[in-house]
Amino acid sequence: MKSIASDCLERVRKEKPLIHHLTNWVTIYDCANIVKVFGASPVMAHAREEVAEMAGIASALVLNIGTLTTDFVDAMILAGKSANQKGIPVVLDVCGAGATKFRDDKCFEILDQIRVSIIKGNSSEIARMAGESVSTRGVDASAVEKNLQEIARDLAEKRNCTVVITGKEDIVADERRMVLVRNGHIMMANIVGTGCMATSVIGTFAAVEKDGVAACVAGLVCYEVAAEIAAAKAEGPGSFKERLFDAVYNLDAETVKRMQRIEV
């Protein structure tokens, strides 16, 4: 696990996987860019008429319910079924789960109708998907009383998937394993889109690494090491975002190995 992040980074740049997104309209531009600067190829295809075909030529599918509508979720399910048929990973960002009944219902509809490989969210979003009685403040996490590692493991076992809870320290779990990622910077909380970009990065790394836990850890480490590098020279949120893309683009395996902070 110690070398997985640097190894996956090199594979992403060599293989240049196509990452199909049905994602949040607020952050779609940033999600496309973060995938591109990592060395992969993003495609943001949402139309019902083409999502199944597009997923069929992709290496991973990223779904993000941040700006959901009924028609949008229907398209996600079409794309997801195509991805399942091809056998590529499906990543679901349960953005805002716990905020409204509609949002919760659509998350469960997606999870019940397609095989999701990786579920990602903040603490209250994931707790809601695990059946806990919590509420989310829009897309911001609220307090969760139950142990988050237990929640992640329970949901992973129930849904037979990998679960990612992002926060001050990220939790990555399946039914057998638990890894903590302690990279990142507080500046990431000061701009919209860092969570959505993390999901796109996870999808990118899952495209080249079949082990879901390893892929999530690798993607988060590389993304958050780059955030630390960007924050060191940023003067505020605006320059941080600009420097983040540069830091990802210039990231190398040795820097990742030196700066990564994970606990297995």
Order of alpha helices (4+ residues) and beta strands (2+ residues): alpha-beta-alpha-beta-alpha-beta-alpha-beta-alpha-beta-alpha-alpha-beta-beta-beta-alpha-alpha-alpha-alpha-beta
